[in-house]
Amino acid sequence: MMPNIAIFARESVRRDALAAVAHASGVFIDGAGDVSALQRLLDRHPIDVVLAEGLSAEDFSALGDHAARFIVLTDESDAADLTLAGAAAILPRDVSAETIGAATALVGQGLRLLPDLTLRGLIGVETMSRPDEAPALTPREREVLTAMADGASNKVIARRLGISFHTAKFHVASILTKLDADTRTEALARAARMGLVML
């Protein structure tokens, strides 16, 4: 049975390109250019798979309950965050139509597809490291840690990385937990000893 597919892309040119792939991979339902339009699609139609480009981890949290599985075309730096937010598959932005079609079939069968680097990062997130080892930080957490070392507040981190204040705060809390630190100062001192940042 062919999956019902919706697409999401903020730019109309990319929506058209993804629509062509969706037509070849399943039953194309419709496209959306913003999160509220995507939410309406998910509310009104039985969508199995969403092909998305330009969707952020924050966008996932803004979407209500749905059964759709997301294939997100994105950069490696955002892959771990999007996976943790709920993406079923992460693909490079320049991936071929044939690969997207194959991913659609696999995701429709309940499988997940992740780049090797993302998978290694996620496994590191869930495993405990020995006291003398540096914890596994996601690429985004490394960016946040670097900003922290520069003395940036959560507000400044959010602005610098183009993420919400809430997400910046979440990443800082995650870094403190992974470094077993109670304060930013303690976290930065430990990160410096482990060679994660230069102070």
C-alpha positions as CSV (number, residue, x, y, z in Angstrom):
1,M,0.0,0.0,0.0
2,M,1.4,3.4,-1.0
3,P,1.9,5.8,1.9
4,N,0.1,9.2,2.1
5,I,2.8,11.8,1.9
6,A,2.8,15.5,2.8
7,I,5.7,17.8,2.3
8,F,7.1,20.8,4.3
9,A,9.5,23.4,3.0
10,R,9.5,27.1,3.6
11,E,10.6,27.9,0.1
12,S,8.2,27.3,-2.8
13,V,11.0,26.0,-5.1
14,R,11.9,23.3,-2.6
15,R,8.2,22.4,-2.0
16,D,7.8,21.8,-5.8
17,A,10.9,19.6,-5.8
18,L,9.8,17.6,-2.8
19,A,6.2,17.3,-4.3
20,A,7.7,15.7,-7.4
21,V,9.5,13.1,-5.2
22,A,6.3,12.6,-3.2
23,H,4.3,11.9,-6.3
24,A,6.8,9.2,-7.3
25,S,7.0,7.7,-3.8
26,G,3.4,7.5,-2.7
27,V,0.1,9.3,-2.6
28,F,0.9,13.0,-2.5
29,I,-1.6,14.8,-0.3
30,D,-0.4,18.4,0.0
31,G,2.4,20.7,0.9
32,A,3.0,23.3,3.7
33,G,5.3,26.3,4.0
34,D,4.9,27.0,7.7
35,V,4.3,24.9,10.8
36,S,0.7,26.0,11.4
37,A,-0.2,24.9,7.8
38,L,1.5,21.6,8.4
39,Q,-0.4,21.2,11.6
40,R,-3.7,21.7,9.7
41,L,-2.6,19.1,7.1
42,L,-1.9,16.6,9.9
43,D,-5.2,17.3,11.6
44,R,-7.3,17.0,8.4
45,H,-5.6,14.1,6.5
46,P,-4.3,10.6,7.4
47,I,-0.6,11.4,6.7
48,D,1.8,8.5,6.9
49,V,5.1,10.3,6.0
50,V,6.1,13.9,5.9
51,L,9.1,14.9,3.7
52,A,10.5,18.0,5.3
53,E,13.3,20.5,4.7
54,G,13.9,23.5,7.1
55,L,12.0,21.9,10.0
56,S,13.7,22.5,13.4
57,A,13.5,20.7,16.7
58,E,11.4,23.5,18.0
59,D,9.0,23.0,15.2
60,F,8.5,19.4,16.3
61,S,7.5,20.5,19.8
62,A,5.0,22.9,18.3
63,L,3.2,20.2,16.4
64,G,0.3,18.4,18.2
65,D,-0.4,14.6,18.3
66,H,-0.1,12.9,15.0
67,A,0.9,9.5,13.5
68,A,3.0,10.8,10.7
69,R,6.7,9.8,10.5
70,F,9.1,12.6,9.4
71,I,11.9,12.4,6.9
72,V,14.0,15.5,7.4
73,L,16.5,16.9,4.9
74,T,19.0,18.8,7.0
75,D,22.6,19.6,7.9
76,E,24.7,17.2,10.1
77,S,24.9,19.8,12.9
78,D,21.1,19.6,13.4
79,A,20.7,15.9,12.9
80,A,21.0,14.8,16.5
81,D,18.6,17.4,17.8
82,L,16.0,16.5,15.1
83,T,16.3,12.8,15.9
84,L,15.7,13.4,19.6
85,A,12.8,15.7,18.7
86,G,11.1,12.8,16.8
87,A,12.4,12.6,13.2
88,A,12.3,9.1,11.8
89,A,14.9,9.7,9.1
90,I,17.7,12.2,8.6
91,L,19.0,12.8,5.1
92,P,21.5,15.3,3.6
93,R,19.9,18.2,1.8
94,D,21.5,17.2,-1.5
95,V,20.3,13.6,-1.4
96,S,18.9,12.1,-4.6
97,A,15.2,11.6,-5.3
98,E,15.9,7.8,-5.5
99,T,17.3,7.8,-1.9
100,I,14.3,9.8,-0.6
101,G,12.0,7.3,-2.3
102,A,13.9,4.4,-0.6
103,A,13.8,6.2,2.7
104,T,10.0,6.8,2.4
105,A,9.4,3.1,1.8
106,L,11.6,2.1,4.8
107,V,10.2,4.7,7.2
108,G,6.7,3.7,6.1
109,Q,7.6,0.2,7.4
110,G,8.5,1.6,10.8
111,L,12.3,1.8,10.4
112,R,14.6,4.7,11.3
113,L,17.5,6.0,9.2
114,L,20.3,8.0,10.7
115,P,23.7,9.1,9.4
116,D,26.6,7.3,11.1
117,L,27.9,10.4,12.9
118,T,24.4,11.1,14.3
119,L,24.0,7.6,15.5
120,R,27.4,7.6,17.2
121,G,26.5,10.9,18.9
122,L,23.2,9.6,20.1
123,I,24.7,6.4,21.5
124,G,27.3,8.5,23.3
125,V,24.4,10.5,24.8
126,E,23.0,7.4,26.4
127,T,26.1,5.8,27.6
128,M,28.0,6.7,30.8
129,S,31.6,7.7,30.3
130,R,34.4,6.9,32.8
131,P,35.3,9.9,35.0
132,D,38.5,10.5,33.1
133,E,36.8,10.6,29.7
134,A,35.0,13.5,28.1
135,P,31.3,12.9,27.8
136,A,29.7,12.6,24.3
137,L,28.2,15.9,23.4
138,T,26.0,16.5,20.3
139,P,27.3,18.9,17.7
140,R,24.8,21.5,18.9
141,E,25.9,21.0,22.5
142,R,29.5,21.7,21.5
143,E,28.3,24.9,19.8
144,V,26.5,25.9,23.0
145,L,29.5,25.0,25.2
146,T,31.8,27.1,23.0
147,A,29.3,30.0,23.4
148,M,29.3,29.5,27.2
149,A,33.1,29.6,27.2
150,D,32.8,33.0,25.5
151,G,30.6,34.2,28.4
152,A,27.3,34.2,26.4
153,S,24.1,34.1,28.3
154,N,21.2,31.8,27.3
155,K,19.6,34.7,25.5
156,V,22.8,35.5,23.6
157,I,23.4,31.7,22.8
158,A,19.8,31.5,21.4
159,R,20.4,34.5,19.2
160,R,23.9,33.4,18.0
161,L,22.7,29.9,17.1
162,G,19.3,30.8,15.8
163,I,17.4,28.7,18.3
164,S,14.8,29.6,20.9
165,F,15.7,30.7,24.4
166,H,14.0,27.6,25.8
167,T,16.1,25.3,23.5
168,A,19.3,27.1,24.5
169,K,18.4,26.7,28.2
170,F,17.7,23.0,27.6
171,H,21.1,22.5,25.9
172,V,22.9,24.3,28.8
173,A,21.1,22.1,31.3
174,S,22.0,19.0,29.3
175,I,25.7,20.0,29.2
176,L,25.8,20.6,33.0
177,T,24.3,17.1,33.5
178,K,26.7,15.4,31.2
179,L,29.7,17.2,32.8
180,D,28.2,16.4,36.3
181,A,28.4,20.1,37.2
182,D,26.1,22.3,39.3
183,T,27.1,25.6,37.7
184,R,28.3,27.0,34.4
185,T,31.6,27.8,35.9
186,E,32.1,24.3,37.2
187,A,31.0,22.9,33.8
188,L,33.5,25.1,31.9
189,A,36.3,24.2,34.3
190,R,35.7,20.5,33.7
191,A,35.2,20.9,30.0
192,A,38.6,22.8,29.8
193,R,40.3,19.9,31.7
194,M,38.8,17.4,29.3
195,G,40.0,19.5,26.3
196,L,36.4,20.3,25.1
197,V,37.0,24.1,25.2
198,M,39.8,26.6,25.6
199,L,39.3,29.2,28.2
